[in-house]
Amino acid sequence: MYATQAVTQLVPLAKELDENKVTPGVLGFIVFAVMAGGVWLLMKSMNRHMGKVDFEERPAEAAERTDEAADAPKASAGDRQTT
């Protein structure tokens, strides 16, 4: 109910504005500039992080051996029993 009251009060204010003269103004430009700067910083950071990625595809046999080694249980110092 509050939304309908707000809309009915704001509609007359909107009709007073000239539709040909309404512009985003300085605030719109500032918001756009901040968003553009943020996107630029994100892209710069992404390029830096992607540059650190070193991907070399391994042959299938080497990949299988690595997977088998990862699946084998490893004994840690905490697993050893002391008597």
Buried (B, 14 or more C-beta within 10 A) or exposed (E): EEEEEEEEEEEEEEEEEEEEEEEEEEEEEEEEEEEEEEEEEEEEEEEEEEEEEEEEEEEEEEEEEEEEEEEEEEEEEEEEEEE
